[in-house]
Amino acid sequence: MSTYGVAAFILFMLFIIAEIAIKSKAGKMGTAILFFVLAFGMVGYIAKGIIQKMWGI
């Protein structure tokens, strides 16, 4: 059940990043940088779950 909560939280964080990009009037490159840098931690969390399933931890 907490997996769904974390997924919902990640989607909400992506919405917040998009909102920051819009309000700051960042261009295409600025928006890409915002998503890359701020979403990098989420990618690590998702990768951790995938690695745990692959290794059976």
PyMOL commands that set and color helices and strands:
alter all, ss='L'
color gray80, all
select helices_A, chain A and resi 2-23+28-55
alter helices_A, ss='H'
color red, helices_A
deselect
rebuild
show_as cartoon
